[in-house]
Amino acid sequence: MEQAQISKVRASVHRQRGNRVKIQLDRGRNKVDIQEGVIQGAYPSVFTVLVDDEREENPPQLLSFSYTDIITKDIRMKLC
């Protein structure tokens, strides 16, 4: 993986901080989770997304992902 690719992804995520995104998580063996949340923070190695489920029984979750997750397509993000 090139450092230039990671820098581009990091800059893109940093610009979208505070925006609502839809995240598709590839869990392996044809299992995919789709969640919506807000990008909370962008740090040198990871970024965080606050996922607030519409259902009352699930409390908000703060998920963290690395920028390489986007490059390797372990997760896919799309602005809502």
Biotite code that builds the C-alpha atoms (Angstrom):
import biotite.structure as struc

atoms = struc.array([
    struc.Atom([0.000, 0.000, 0.000], chain_id="A", res_id=1, res_name="MET", atom_name="CA", element="C"),
    struc.Atom([1.323, 3.394, -0.894], chain_id="A", res_id=2, res_name="GLU", atom_name="CA", element="C"),
    struc.Atom([1.547, 6.192, 1.619], chain_id="A", res_id=3, res_name="GLN", atom_name="CA", element="C"),
    struc.Atom([0.064, 8.535, -1.009], chain_id="A", res_id=4, res_name="ALA", atom_name="CA", element="C"),
    struc.Atom([-3.134, 6.448, -1.151], chain_id="A", res_id=5, res_name="GLN", atom_name="CA", element="C"),
    struc.Atom([-3.494, 6.493, 2.624], chain_id="A", res_id=6, res_name="ILE", atom_name="CA", element="C"),
    struc.Atom([-2.911, 10.261, 2.675], chain_id="A", res_id=7, res_name="SER", atom_name="CA", element="C"),
    struc.Atom([-5.648, 10.815, 0.077], chain_id="A", res_id=8, res_name="LYS", atom_name="CA", element="C"),
    struc.Atom([-8.143, 8.678, 2.020], chain_id="A", res_id=9, res_name="VAL", atom_name="CA", element="C"),
    struc.Atom([-7.190, 10.388, 5.300], chain_id="A", res_id=10, res_name="ARG", atom_name="CA", element="C"),
    struc.Atom([-7.702, 13.853, 3.769], chain_id="A", res_id=11, res_name="ALA", atom_name="CA", element="C"),
    struc.Atom([-11.057, 12.828, 2.285], chain_id="A", res_id=12, res_name="SER", atom_name="CA", element="C"),
    struc.Atom([-12.354, 11.437, 5.585], chain_id="A", res_id=13, res_name="VAL", atom_name="CA", element="C"),
    struc.Atom([-11.087, 14.520, 7.442], chain_id="A", res_id=14, res_name="HIS", atom_name="CA", element="C"),
    struc.Atom([-13.054, 16.804, 5.070], chain_id="A", res_id=15, res_name="ARG", atom_name="CA", element="C"),
    struc.Atom([-16.239, 14.759, 5.653], chain_id="A", res_id=16, res_name="GLN", atom_name="CA", element="C"),
    struc.Atom([-16.012, 14.938, 9.470], chain_id="A", res_id=17, res_name="ARG", atom_name="CA", element="C"),
    struc.Atom([-19.433, 15.766, 10.918], chain_id="A", res_id=18, res_name="GLY", atom_name="CA", element="C"),
    struc.Atom([-21.302, 14.449, 7.872], chain_id="A", res_id=19, res_name="ASN", atom_name="CA", element="C"),
    struc.Atom([-23.709, 11.510, 7.867], chain_id="A", res_id=20, res_name="ARG", atom_name="CA", element="C"),
    struc.Atom([-22.460, 8.400, 6.055], chain_id="A", res_id=21, res_name="VAL", atom_name="CA", element="C"),
    struc.Atom([-23.731, 4.943, 5.212], chain_id="A", res_id=22, res_name="LYS", atom_name="CA", element="C"),
    struc.Atom([-21.174, 2.229, 5.955], chain_id="A", res_id=23, res_name="ILE", atom_name="CA", element="C"),
    struc.Atom([-21.179, -1.221, 4.411], chain_id="A", res_id=24, res_name="GLN", atom_name="CA", element="C"),
    struc.Atom([-19.051, -3.602, 6.497], chain_id="A", res_id=25, res_name="LEU", atom_name="CA", element="C"),
    struc.Atom([-17.767, -6.782, 4.892], chain_id="A", res_id=26, res_name="ASP", atom_name="CA", element="C"),
    struc.Atom([-17.780, -9.399, 7.676], chain_id="A", res_id=27, res_name="ARG", atom_name="CA", element="C"),
    struc.Atom([-16.616, -12.302, 5.500], chain_id="A", res_id=28, res_name="GLY", atom_name="CA", element="C"),
    struc.Atom([-18.430, -15.408, 4.268], chain_id="A", res_id=29, res_name="ARG", atom_name="CA", element="C"),
    struc.Atom([-20.975, -13.296, 2.378], chain_id="A", res_id=30, res_name="ASN", atom_name="CA", element="C"),
    struc.Atom([-22.012, -11.440, 5.543], chain_id="A", res_id=31, res_name="LYS", atom_name="CA", element="C"),
    struc.Atom([-22.518, -7.695, 5.151], chain_id="A", res_id=32, res_name="VAL", atom_name="CA", element="C"),
    struc.Atom([-23.681, -5.157, 7.751], chain_id="A", res_id=33, res_name="ASP", atom_name="CA", element="C"),
    struc.Atom([-25.039, -1.783, 6.674], chain_id="A", res_id=34, res_name="ILE", atom_name="CA", element="C"),
    struc.Atom([-25.135, 1.017, 9.222], chain_id="A", res_id=35, res_name="GLN", atom_name="CA", element="C"),
    struc.Atom([-25.552, 4.775, 9.178], chain_id="A", res_id=36, res_name="GLU", atom_name="CA", element="C"),
    struc.Atom([-23.684, 7.202, 11.361], chain_id="A", res_id=37, res_name="GLY", atom_name="CA", element="C"),
    struc.Atom([-21.784, 10.462, 11.653], chain_id="A", res_id=38, res_name="VAL", atom_name="CA", element="C"),
    struc.Atom([-18.013, 10.739, 11.266], chain_id="A", res_id=39, res_name="ILE", atom_name="CA", element="C"),
    struc.Atom([-16.901, 11.982, 14.694], chain_id="A", res_id=40, res_name="GLN", atom_name="CA", element="C"),
    struc.Atom([-13.147, 12.187, 14.471], chain_id="A", res_id=41, res_name="GLY", atom_name="CA", element="C"),
    struc.Atom([-10.256, 11.714, 12.078], chain_id="A", res_id=42, res_name="ALA", atom_name="CA", element="C"),
    struc.Atom([-6.957, 10.764, 13.688], chain_id="A", res_id=43, res_name="TYR", atom_name="CA", element="C"),
    struc.Atom([-3.558, 9.882, 12.168], chain_id="A", res_id=44, res_name="PRO", atom_name="CA", element="C"),
    struc.Atom([-4.231, 6.116, 11.999], chain_id="A", res_id=45, res_name="SER", atom_name="CA", element="C"),
    struc.Atom([-7.998, 5.706, 12.468], chain_id="A", res_id=46, res_name="VAL", atom_name="CA", element="C"),
    struc.Atom([-11.325, 7.506, 12.184], chain_id="A", res_id=47, res_name="PHE", atom_name="CA", element="C"),
    struc.Atom([-14.450, 7.094, 14.293], chain_id="A", res_id=48, res_name="THR", atom_name="CA", element="C"),
    struc.Atom([-18.118, 6.891, 13.337], chain_id="A", res_id=49, res_name="VAL", atom_name="CA", element="C"),
    struc.Atom([-20.974, 7.322, 15.826], chain_id="A", res_id=50, res_name="LEU", atom_name="CA", element="C"),
    struc.Atom([-23.740, 4.882, 14.845], chain_id="A", res_id=51, res_name="VAL", atom_name="CA", element="C"),
    struc.Atom([-27.134, 5.654, 16.352], chain_id="A", res_id=52, res_name="ASP", atom_name="CA", element="C"),
    struc.Atom([-29.669, 2.892, 15.729], chain_id="A", res_id=53, res_name="ASP", atom_name="CA", element="C"),
    struc.Atom([-33.274, 4.023, 15.269], chain_id="A", res_id=54, res_name="GLU", atom_name="CA", element="C"),
    struc.Atom([-34.512, 1.266, 17.564], chain_id="A", res_id=55, res_name="ARG", atom_name="CA", element="C"),
    struc.Atom([-34.719, 2.149, 21.236], chain_id="A", res_id=56, res_name="GLU", atom_name="CA", element="C"),
    struc.Atom([-33.080, -1.025, 22.583], chain_id="A", res_id=57, res_name="GLU", atom_name="CA", element="C"),
    struc.Atom([-29.677, -0.354, 20.985], chain_id="A", res_id=58, res_name="ASN", atom_name="CA", element="C"),
    struc.Atom([-27.563, 2.453, 22.492], chain_id="A", res_id=59, res_name="PRO", atom_name="CA", element="C"),
    struc.Atom([-25.328, 4.583, 20.214], chain_id="A", res_id=60, res_name="PRO", atom_name="CA", element="C"),
    struc.Atom([-22.020, 2.925, 19.313], chain_id="A", res_id=61, res_name="GLN", atom_name="CA", element="C"),
    struc.Atom([-18.702, 4.538, 18.492], chain_id="A", res_id=62, res_name="LEU", atom_name="CA", element="C"),
    struc.Atom([-16.974, 2.444, 15.826], chain_id="A", res_id=63, res_name="LEU", atom_name="CA", element="C"),
    struc.Atom([-13.387, 2.944, 14.709], chain_id="A", res_id=64, res_name="SER", atom_name="CA", element="C"),
    struc.Atom([-11.863, 2.029, 11.375], chain_id="A", res_id=65, res_name="PHE", atom_name="CA", element="C"),
    struc.Atom([-8.439, 2.378, 9.841], chain_id="A", res_id=66, res_name="SER", atom_name="CA", element="C"),
    struc.Atom([-7.900, 4.150, 6.544], chain_id="A", res_id=67, res_name="TYR", atom_name="CA", element="C"),
    struc.Atom([-6.553, 0.907, 5.091], chain_id="A", res_id=68, res_name="THR", atom_name="CA", element="C"),
    struc.Atom([-10.015, -0.642, 5.651], chain_id="A", res_id=69, res_name="ASP", atom_name="CA", element="C"),
    struc.Atom([-11.281, 1.686, 2.917], chain_id="A", res_id=70, res_name="ILE", atom_name="CA", element="C"),
    struc.Atom([-8.375, 0.956, 0.577], chain_id="A", res_id=71, res_name="ILE", atom_name="CA", element="C"),
    struc.Atom([-8.732, -2.824, 0.980], chain_id="A", res_id=72, res_name="THR", atom_name="CA", element="C"),
    struc.Atom([-12.524, -2.495, 0.649], chain_id="A", res_id=73, res_name="LYS", atom_name="CA", element="C"),
    struc.Atom([-13.261, -4.098, 4.024], chain_id="A", res_id=74, res_name="ASP", atom_name="CA", element="C"),
    struc.Atom([-15.663, -1.189, 4.427], chain_id="A", res_id=75, res_name="ILE", atom_name="CA", element="C"),
    struc.Atom([-17.379, 1.054, 1.896], chain_id="A", res_id=76, res_name="ARG", atom_name="CA", element="C"),
    struc.Atom([-18.622, 4.517, 2.795], chain_id="A", res_id=77, res_name="MET", atom_name="CA", element="C"),
    struc.Atom([-21.161, 6.678, 1.036], chain_id="A", res_id=78, res_name="LYS", atom_name="CA", element="C"),
    struc.Atom([-22.431, 10.116, 2.013], chain_id="A", res_id=79, res_name="LEU", atom_name="CA", element="C"),
    struc.Atom([-26.115, 10.248, 2.924], chain_id="A", res_id=80, res_name="CYS", atom_name="CA", element="C"),
])
